Amino acid sequence: PTPSPPTPSPPTPAPPATPEPPTPEPPTPEPTTATPATCTPIAVPNPSFEAYTGTSSNPFNLGQIPGWSSASGSPSIFGGFHLARSVWLWSYSSKGESVFAAVPFAVGATYEVTMWMQTSNPNGQVFVKAANGLQPRSATSTWFPSIASQQTMFSSGMQYQQAQEITFSFTANDNYAQLWLHPYWTGGAPQAEMRVDNIRICMVGGTPEPETPEPPTPEPPTPSPPTPAPPTPAPPTPVPLTPEPPTPEPTTATPGTCTPIAV
């Protein structure tokens, strides 16, 4: 007989694949707005040189510009950029005019300084400094004072042919009490000139607030051990009275008989 072909077994279905858990997407961070650093204004006396109490050609030497004095030469008042007036200074042959005012700078603090400036003679330099020890000088002394305590805040070539507002920052390397302005040029004619107006200074970050100390946490009082109450004395137990025996009445002895014994 012809053998029948074997009946094929149905294929065993593969188990369903285990689904992978979805990977959660990280949350999108909210955009944050940077908080700008505060800048606390520092008082600059007569910052635009508008206060002018006289008409002299050398008012800084005569105390006619409140808050400012001459450190050398005879600085002048000129037309302003911000308001009506500015200070005008010159230098040549390493001599010249300079002015200063009482402005405090604290060691380690960073300051932002803004002012209007115009210059001439690109070969010279302008200087803005912090200083100690400057003294008012007469109009005849055109040598720049030599002082040990000073720091240059800003220096550049005389590149401000057109009046413009400039801003710069510096960090004080010591405590200073004065702001000093002057041009500087070692050559001869033409002299270097600078005009300054509308000076503003602020301390970046401001003066730190003093920390408020947290009040100390009071320690819980240690309980004193209770004072034991004095024992209450027990009432005395009354002792029963022992009755005294009655005193016998005295009796009169009755003489007895006395029988003799033979010796």
C-alpha positions as CSV (number, residue, x, y, z in Angstrom):
1,P,0.0,0.0,0.0
2,T,1.1,3.6,-0.6
3,P,1.8,5.3,2.8
4,S,-0.1,8.5,3.5
5,P,2.1,11.6,4.0
6,P,2.3,12.7,7.7
7,T,0.0,15.4,8.7
8,P,2.1,18.5,9.7
9,S,1.5,19.9,13.1
10,P,0.3,23.5,13.2
11,P,3.1,26.0,14.2
12,T,3.3,27.0,17.8
13,P,2.6,30.8,18.0
14,A,5.4,32.9,19.5
15,P,4.4,34.6,22.7
16,P,3.6,38.3,22.3
17,A,6.6,40.6,22.8
18,T,6.7,42.4,26.1
19,P,6.2,46.1,25.3
20,E,9.0,48.4,26.4
21,P,7.8,51.0,29.0
22,P,7.9,54.5,27.4
23,T,10.8,56.7,28.5
24,P,9.4,59.9,30.0
25,E,10.8,63.1,28.4
26,P,12.5,65.4,30.9
27,P,10.4,68.4,31.8
28,T,11.1,71.6,29.9
29,P,12.6,74.1,32.4
30,E,10.8,77.3,32.7
31,P,12.8,80.3,31.3
32,T,14.3,82.4,34.1
33,T,15.0,86.1,33.9
34,A,18.4,87.1,35.3
35,T,18.2,89.6,38.1
36,P,20.4,92.5,37.2
37,A,23.0,93.5,39.9
38,T,22.0,96.6,41.8
39,C,24.2,99.6,41.6
40,T,24.0,102.0,44.6
41,P,24.7,105.6,43.7
42,I,27.8,107.2,45.4
43,A,27.5,111.0,46.0
44,V,29.7,113.1,43.7
45,P,29.7,116.7,44.8
46,N,28.6,119.2,42.1
47,P,28.9,116.4,39.4
48,S,28.2,118.8,36.5
49,F,30.0,121.8,37.8
50,E,26.8,123.8,37.7
51,A,27.3,125.3,41.1
52,Y,29.7,128.3,40.4
53,T,29.9,131.1,42.9
54,G,32.2,133.5,41.0
55,T,33.5,134.7,37.7
56,S,37.2,134.2,38.2
57,S,39.3,132.6,35.5
58,N,40.7,130.2,38.1
59,P,37.6,129.3,40.2
60,F,38.9,126.0,41.4
61,N,41.9,127.7,43.1
62,L,39.6,130.2,44.8
63,G,37.0,127.7,46.1
64,Q,34.3,129.0,43.7
65,I,33.3,125.5,42.5
66,P,31.7,123.9,45.6
67,G,33.1,120.4,46.2
68,W,36.1,120.7,43.9
69,S,39.6,122.0,44.2
70,S,42.7,122.3,42.0
71,A,45.4,119.8,42.5
72,S,47.6,121.6,39.9
73,G,47.5,124.5,37.6
74,S,44.4,126.7,37.2
75,P,41.5,124.6,35.8
76,S,38.7,126.5,34.0
77,I,34.9,126.2,33.6
78,F,33.8,125.7,30.0
79,G,30.5,125.1,28.2
80,G,28.9,121.7,29.1
81,F,27.6,118.7,27.2
82,H,24.9,117.6,29.7
83,L,24.0,121.0,31.2
84,A,25.6,124.4,31.0
85,R,29.1,123.8,32.3
86,S,32.1,121.4,32.3
87,V,35.7,121.4,33.6
88,W,38.4,122.1,31.1
89,L,42.0,120.8,31.7
90,W,45.3,120.9,29.7
91,S,48.7,119.2,29.8
92,Y,52.1,119.4,28.0
93,S,55.7,118.9,29.0
94,S,54.5,116.5,31.8
95,K,52.8,119.4,33.5
96,G,49.2,120.6,33.5
97,E,45.9,121.1,35.3
98,S,44.0,118.7,37.5
99,V,41.0,118.7,39.8
100,F,39.8,116.5,42.7
101,A,36.8,116.1,44.9
102,A,36.0,114.1,48.0
103,V,34.5,110.8,46.9
104,P,34.9,107.6,49.0
105,F,35.9,104.3,47.6
106,A,36.0,101.1,49.7
107,V,38.7,98.4,49.3
108,G,37.4,95.4,47.4
109,A,34.2,97.2,46.1
110,T,33.5,97.4,42.4
111,Y,32.3,100.7,41.0
112,E,30.7,101.8,37.7
113,V,31.7,105.3,36.6
114,T,29.9,107.3,33.8
115,M,30.8,110.7,32.5
116,W,30.8,112.9,29.5
117,M,34.2,113.6,27.9
118,Q,35.8,115.4,25.0
119,T,39.5,115.5,24.2
120,S,42.1,116.9,21.8
121,N,45.6,115.9,20.7
122,P,45.5,112.1,20.2
123,N,49.1,111.8,21.5
124,G,48.1,112.6,25.1
125,Q,46.2,110.5,27.7
126,V,43.3,111.0,30.0
127,F,43.4,109.8,33.6
128,V,40.6,109.2,36.1
129,K,42.0,108.1,39.5
130,A,41.1,107.3,43.0
131,A,43.5,108.9,45.5
132,N,44.5,109.9,49.0
133,G,46.4,112.9,50.1
134,L,45.7,115.5,47.5
135,Q,45.7,119.1,48.7
136,P,44.4,122.3,47.1
137,R,47.2,124.1,45.3
138,S,47.9,127.6,43.9
139,A,47.4,128.5,40.2
140,T,51.2,128.8,39.8
141,S,52.0,125.2,40.5
142,T,51.5,123.2,37.3
143,W,53.4,120.1,38.3
144,F,51.2,117.2,39.0
145,P,51.3,116.2,42.6
146,S,53.4,113.1,43.6
147,I,51.3,111.0,45.9
148,A,51.9,107.4,47.0
149,S,48.3,106.4,47.5
150,Q,46.5,106.3,44.1
151,Q,44.9,103.9,41.7
152,T,44.1,104.5,38.0
153,M,40.4,103.8,37.4
154,F,40.5,104.7,33.7
155,S,43.1,105.7,31.2
156,S,43.0,106.0,27.4
157,G,44.3,108.0,24.5
158,M,42.7,111.3,23.6
159,Q,40.3,109.6,21.2
160,Y,37.1,111.5,22.1
161,Q,37.2,114.2,19.5
162,Q,33.5,114.4,19.7
163,A,31.9,114.7,23.1
164,Q,30.5,111.4,24.2
165,E,29.3,109.6,27.3
166,I,31.7,106.9,28.5
167,T,31.2,104.2,31.2
168,F,33.9,102.0,32.8
169,S,34.2,100.0,36.0
170,F,37.0,99.3,38.5
171,T,37.6,97.5,41.8
172,A,39.3,99.5,44.5
173,N,42.6,97.9,45.7
174,D,42.5,100.1,48.9
175,N,40.4,102.6,50.7
176,Y,40.4,106.0,48.9
177,A,38.8,109.3,49.7
178,Q,39.3,111.4,46.5
179,L,38.4,111.4,42.8
180,W,41.2,112.9,40.7
181,L,40.9,114.0,37.0
182,H,43.7,115.1,34.7
183,P,45.2,114.8,31.1
184,Y,48.8,114.0,30.6
185,W,51.2,114.8,27.7
186,T,55.0,114.6,27.8
187,G,55.5,116.6,24.5
188,G,55.1,120.2,23.6
189,A,52.6,122.0,21.5
190,P,49.9,121.3,20.8
191,Q,48.9,120.7,24.3
192,A,46.5,117.8,25.3
193,E,43.1,119.0,26.5
194,M,40.1,117.3,28.1
195,R,36.7,118.4,29.2
196,V,34.5,116.4,31.7
197,D,30.9,116.8,32.7
198,N,28.0,115.0,34.5
199,I,30.0,112.5,36.6
200,R,28.0,109.6,38.1
201,I,29.4,106.8,40.2
202,C,27.6,103.8,41.8
203,M,28.8,100.8,43.8
204,V,27.9,97.5,42.0
205,G,26.0,95.3,44.4
206,G,25.7,98.2,46.9
207,T,26.5,98.0,50.6
208,P,25.8,94.6,52.0
209,E,23.1,94.5,54.5
210,P,24.2,93.5,57.9
211,E,23.2,90.0,58.8
212,T,20.4,89.8,61.3
213,P,21.5,87.3,64.0
214,E,19.0,84.6,64.7
215,P,17.8,84.7,68.2
216,P,19.3,81.9,70.2
217,T,17.0,78.9,70.7
218,P,16.3,78.8,74.4
219,E,17.3,75.5,76.0
220,P,14.5,73.8,77.9
221,P,14.9,74.4,81.6
222,T,16.3,71.5,83.5
223,P,13.6,70.5,86.0
224,S,14.8,70.8,89.6
225,P,14.2,67.6,91.6
226,P,11.2,68.0,93.7
227,T,11.9,69.0,97.3
228,P,10.7,66.2,99.5
229,A,8.0,67.3,101.8
230,P,9.0,66.9,105.5
231,P,7.3,63.8,106.8
232,T,4.2,64.4,108.7
233,P,4.9,63.2,112.3
234,A,2.6,60.5,113.3
235,P,0.5,61.4,116.3
236,P,2.0,59.9,119.5
237,T,0.3,56.7,120.6
238,P,-1.0,57.3,124.1
239,V,0.6,55.0,126.6
240,P,-2.0,53.6,129.0
241,L,-1.5,54.8,132.5
242,T,-0.4,52.0,134.9
243,P,-2.5,52.5,138.0
244,E,-0.4,52.9,141.1
245,P,-1.1,50.2,143.8
246,P,-3.0,51.6,146.7
247,T,-1.0,52.6,149.6
248,P,-1.7,50.1,152.4
249,E,-3.1,51.5,155.5
250,P,-0.5,51.2,158.4
251,T,-1.4,48.3,160.7
252,T,-0.4,47.8,164.3
253,A,1.7,44.6,164.7
254,T,0.3,42.1,167.0
255,P,3.1,40.8,169.1
256,G,3.5,37.1,168.5
257,T,4.5,34.4,171.0
258,C,8.3,33.3,171.3
259,T,8.9,29.7,172.1
260,P,12.3,29.0,173.7
261,I,14.8,26.6,172.1
262,A,17.0,24.5,174.4
263,V,20.8,25.3,174.1
